[in-house]
């Protein structure tokens, strides 16, 4: 906390960093304190909601020492400025502070959309009141999340583990996100690749160029027909056209697009992105003084203040010239659901360039600030202009196309690294309509359709935003929670559901289908917005929700009270004692197999941490995956000369000597192609299983999939099973697969 003796004016914010920045702007006469986040919340050890009394919440103080200190340091203050974040959570914190510290007439609410000396002074001079509707919306969200989490989670634990207190949870919003990931995995699992051909012609002109048939050819008989036409037809240029390709800027960044851009460009998780953005917003030391570098980072609005647009245009004119300015100030429209409570994310001062602040920022802070600065500046710059020349070539009834493009004016490309156009810089000779071309070489490339890609963290945020699920303040939390619970794991940059994730989704889909429906969850978000706008009351929304939710809770409770199994996940593994199918169960944080005839048969079997499976509704095929998990090359202990056994631990499979206890990684029998000395062995990291040289760290060669053996095509790389594309060679220059 920032201390001052007997200050008449006190400012309270959430974080110590924000407090230090604001204190440096206000100087003497102001005491700036930190509440260190929420001061009140629902109790952790009980539901904390009186369902029969209008869903009245039971609030408890989170840290009594912090509250005691705030009371002591504000008891003589004439005015207490509540400067918590300008969103629902910040409004609720401000309201709690006012109630806990008492004497409401002493309090004034100030909103800081950016933390700069001018913004802080203007907010102090123009204080407002707490928005009680915004507080009600936050309360409704918190209670809804508590009702789902604290009432469904115990049922889930009792069904899968047989006891209430297990580390299983179901959340109101996270469950929909998990369902998206599981559904995508089922699409991939059931995907059947189909062959198709791409046809291109290579013309021996000066310079040589290629023309492509614009359609995929899916039938062999159609391919044969096209080949017959090409053998007889003469190639004639039918049309030559030129067109302008305009490269327009995207809207300024909002929370979701910031997370997506930072994930795509830097590999940042949504949580890490928001942590860095919070630091830039609250202030970083520059030349000895804390400076807020960006505006508030939790926003869904692309609106920008006129003063900020004018400053950006002034900078562009001075730095790059008038020709790089857009014709008129560019403004973007918000989406229908956007609350427009804040501006878009932008620099607080565009003249504070990334280069000028680089000495004061960490590398990750600089990356994010540079991204925000350039994306904002580009919104007021002229469009980039590229010229594309397109040529249409006729061979009988078939039309082929060739094109090339080049830059005429960089425009926004002056500050943004624009993706290269597919045909940019492609050789294409000067051609004219009616010109006859020499006989080309026909190139046929057989390909197969690929399954849909798994969601990345950024892709999941984009999906949530598109479906109206969650809000700017919740995206990062949703993505983090489903991984922390063990429902999803990050594998090679993508999100893959675990077996536990599938099971939880299946249970919710069966008994609480609304919780995994995107339309229902989006409607709940819209209802929260309507509470904030004064169109609905908190109690009305909660009663409407509980009217269907309560009977579904009772259904599962009744089945459990009758000692019936309301939900089972049977497998294709027979019980070794009675032959009945075994089912997946959960205990002490781990999945295991138990006989489905329990308690008549009490046979159980441990499951490895990592094995392949195919999930079906209420059934999972794991027999083959378990067999493969145990199937490894035999290896003798180098000390005892005893056959080592496969074991499964926290970090995947390994070999262990039953006599002396020595351990070793799982071998593959494939020599490392990089050093030629070590063997490729199985390793497990935070992104799943991979294969690396046994001589690490001397040799750092690694593969994302299981190595099969030396490549017969190039004799330099090794063939490995790529998780998405099948059998591949590790040598990027290999002419084979």
C-alpha positions, 0 to 999 in steps of 0.5 A: 500500500502507498502511505501518507499521513492523515490524508483527507483524500483516499483513492482505492484500487485493486492492485498495488502496481496500479496504486503506485502508478496513481500515487505518483500522479497525484502526489501529496494530499492523496493516499492511494491504497490497494484492496488486493482484488475482491474484498468479499466473496461467497464462502468456499465451504458451502453453497452460500446462496439462500435459494428459498429467500430470493437467492440471497447470497452470503458474503464473507470477507476474504482477508480480514487483515486487508480490510482492517488496514483499509478501515484504519487508513480511511477513518479520517478521510473526507472523500474516498475515491473508488478507482477499481476497474471500469467493468462489472467486477470493478463495480462490485469491488467498489460497492463492497468497499463502500458497504464495508468501510461505511458512511456512503456519503464519503464515497465517489466512483471514478472510472479510469479507462487509461492510467495517465496523469491527465486521465487520473486528474480528470476522473478526480475532478469529475467523480460519479456514483456506483452503477448498481445495475452493473453490480447486480449483473455481477452478482447474478453471474457469481450466483449462477456460477456458484449454483452450477459449480457447487450443485452439479460438481458433487453429483458428478463426483458421486456418479464417477467416484462414488463419493461427493468430495472429489476433484471433479467440477462442472462450470456454467461457461467452461462446460460449453467450451469443453463441449466444443473441443470434444465435438471437434475431436469426435469429428477428427476421430470419425473423419474418413479422408477422400482422395482428390487431384490438383492439376497444373500445367508447366509452360516452357516459356521465358520465364517458365510459369505454371497455370492451375485448373481451378477445381479439385478433381474427385473422380478418377474417370473425370481425371482421365477425361481431362488428361485426354483433352490436354493431350489433344488441345492447343493452349491459347491465352484467352484473357489477361486482366489486371486488378487492384488488391487493397490491403485494409486494416483490421479494427483496433484490438479488443480483448478477444482479438488481442488474445488471438493475435498474441497467441498466433504471433507469440504463442502466448496463452490467453492468461499470459496475454492478459497478465502482460496487458494488465501490467501495461495498463497499470503502469511500468517504470519509465525513466523512474516514473510509472507510466500506463502505456495502454488503455483498459484491456477488458473490452469488446468495443472497437470505439476510439476517442476522437482525441486518440484518432487525431493524435494517431493521424498527427504521428503518421503525417510526421513519421511517414508523410501525408500520403500514408494517411487514410483519406478521412478518419477511420472509425469501426462499428461495434458488433450488436452484442458489444457493451461499448463501455470502454474504448478499444485497446490502444496506446495511451500516447502513440508518440511513445513508440515501441522503440522509445520504451524498449529499454524499460520493458521486458521482452514479452511486454515489448512484444505485446505493446508493439502489437497494440501500437502497430495495430492501432496506428494502422487503423488510420493509415492508407490502404496498401495497394497491390496489383494482380495480373491474371491470365486465363488459358484455354485448352479445348473446353478447359480453362486454366489460370495463372497470376502474379502480384506485386506491391504498388504502395505499402500503406499499412504495410509500413507498420504491419508485417502483411502476409505475402499474397499466394501469387506475390512475386510468382514469375509470369511472362508478358502474355496477350489474348490470342497468343498460342503457347508451347505444349505444357507439361501436365503435373498431377498431384494426388492429395487427400482431404484433411480432418478439421483442425483442433482448436488452439487457445486463440481459436477457442476464444474466437469461437466463444466470442462468435457464439456470444459465450463469456465476456472479455473478462472471462475468456482467459479464465475459461481456457485456463480452467478446462486445462487445470481440471485435466479435461483438456491438454495442450498438445503441439499448440492445440487443445485435445480433450482427455478421456476425463473431459469426454466423460464429463461432457457426456454426463452433462449432455445427458442430464444437464444438456442446457449447460453445454448448449451454446444458444442457452449459455449465450442467452444467459450472457444476454440476460446478464447484459439486460440486468445491467441495462435495467431491463431484468432483475437479478432475482427474475433471471435466477428464478428462471434458471432454477425452474428447470435446473432444480428438477434435473438435480433431483432426477440424478439425486433420486437415481443415486438414492435408489443405488442405481447407476445413472451414468456409466462409461463402459469399455471394450475391455472384459473383466478378467474375473467374470468377463463383464465389460469394465467401466471407467471410474475416477478416484483420487485424481486418476481414472481406472477400470472397474468391473461394471458388475460392482459390487458383485465383482470387485475387479479393478485395473489401473490405467496409464496416464497416456494412451489412445482411445476412441470415445462413443456415447456412453462407451469408450474403445481402449483395448487396443490403446492399452495394448499399445501402451504396454507394447515396447521393445524388450530391454535388459537392465544394464546392471542386472541383465534382467528384463525391464518392465513398463511402468506408468508415472506422472510423466508418462511411460518408462522402463524399470528394473524389477530387481535394482529399480533402475529406470530408463526411457522407452526406446524406439529402436530408431537411430537419431538422424541428427547425430547418428549416435543416440537412439530416439526415445519416448518423452512426455512434456506439457504438450504431450508425448514426443520423441527425442534423442537419448543424448539430450542435451548434447543432441536436441533432435526431436519429433512430434510423432512415433518414429518408424525407421529410416526413410527409404526415399532420402536416406537422411531422415526418419519416417514418423507418424505425424499426429495430423498428416500420417506418415512423414519424413523428418527431412524437410527436403525429402522428395517422399512423404 
